[in-house]
Amino acid sequence: MSDNSSTNFPLMGTKLQCQFPDLDENKVIQDDEQSTNPSPSPKNHLSRIDILKQGIRDSLNQKQKKHLNIEIEHFEGFRPYEIYQRRMEKNNELEKSGRSGISSISKQKLIEKLTHDYQQDSSIFRVVLYTYKWYFDEKEMFTLLLERFKTPIPLNLSPIEKKSFLDSVISKIQIKVLIFIKDWFKCYSYKFYADSKLEEIFFELLYLMFTHPDTGKWIHLPISQLLSDLENLNQRKEDNIRSVLKVASLPEIFVPLPIILSYSHLLAKQLCIVDIENFKRIKVTEFYRKCWTKESKYIEAPNLTLIAEMSTKLSRLTSYLILMNKKNTVRVILYQYLIDLCDQLVRLRNFNSAFAIYLGLAGHAVQRLKPLIEPNLEKEPREVFNNLKHLFSSSNNMEVLRAKQNEVMTPAVPYLGVYLSELLFIEEMKDYVDNEKKMLNFAKFALLSEKINKVTAFKESYGFHKVDNILNFIKGIPFINEDQIYQLSYQILPA
């Protein structure tokens, strides 16, 4: 693509012309194909999946389970229609530290507490669901869950005692195992697109659970639902986000100021719609191992990266809107308008876009024009800006904004930087408390799951009416180089 090539973006009924840097089109197309079209599964893999599906369906449609000759490859020692006798050494090590609860725990004990027959701890559930990838692969976790599901009945029990134990202990353990598996699938089903082997392991797990002799008929409905969800997966395509920064050539940008200035409240609501849609796409795995800071962030954390880039674009557009005008009276009008827009976003609990606009207003390129702007500001915008400055203050690790986001009700859009900085700090803690790596540092994973859970809770839609031309304007905002913004600033007020 040549330097002179350009493309048009709709901007509220006008056109925004942007210039693009050189790109290797073949490489981008190849990368996109690899990310959207994972390598096809081997034929024998597909046939094994079909056999497992059919085996479960046949059993679902029969009053009595019929033995099927299905080979189980991934769970050594587990067989259909057999009671599994534990071969793994049970590790009961568990440490506690006062009122803070568990400080360290073994993997086996963690799964045991997760699926305990009478104890119920939502924090344990959340820890395993959100942080298992730090210490498990899927096969290891499923193996431990399957071991718990096939917990054997104690020997020498009378028929009445055996039935009582099945109802009061075994069934409760099995139900908790299945509840966790269903929530895991809901949270991580997108992983099946990229990992064909995972689908095979998952079907074997379902089959071994379903065909276990001590499993009650209650399992029919949840297994049927999971089978249906798995089949629907292949009919849907995950939206792949591969953001390419569009660098704008400033003299060619046209911004429809009359339309924007007439509908500040409407623009704030449309920003909320765009932001919450982006938040809904965030996957739990994007918070793993600082992946949003790595060179591979477009692949490992595409949605976090998109949100960060859109915030940068909005921030720099804010500065540009003020600096692009030669008349100081127009700059003052825009400055006051953007303060009002930022305040409206705060009132709508959209701290993500509000902080981006605030950064554009508080940036050095704009603030160095303070002698020209401030004397002409009205009293109300001046007070509002001071309130925003207090809210978004960086002192004490953004203490004020952190407290505000913790107490706010949904729908809301938080500023992600608060949580990501906390996750970076927590990541520095050790995964294990012992050199043999048998005892997990439970305190670390409890903190990680708490922060991840907070972010994933911000997915409730606002319910605002969509205005397509404004949404197109927001999504089409180009990436403006910071040097170009400073260039405009020094053209207005030389050093």
Secondary structure, DSSP 4 states (H G I P E B T S, - for coil): --TT-EEEEEETTEEEEEE-----HHHHHHHHHHHHSPPPPPHHHHHHHHHHHHHHHHHHTSSS---------SSTT--TTSPPPP-SPP---EEE-GGG-EEEEEHHHHHHHHT-SS---HHHHHHHHHHGGGT--HHHHHHHHHHHHTPPPPSS--HHHHHHHIIIIIHHHHHHHHHHHHHHHHHHTTHHHH-HHHHHHHHHHHHHHHT-TT--GGGHHHHHHHHHHHHHHTT-----------B--GGG----HHHHHH-HHHHHHHHHHHHHHHHHT--GGGGGGGGGGSTTHHHHSHHHHHHHHHHHHHHHHHHHHHHT-S-HHHHHHHHHHHHHHHHHHHHTTBHHHHHHHHHHHHSHHHHTTHHHHGGG--HHHHHHHHHHHHHT--HHHHHHHHHHHHHPPSS-B--HHHHHHHHHHHHTS-SBSSTTS-EEEHHHHHHHHHHHHHHHT------PPP-HHHHHHHHT--B--HHHHHHHHHHHS--
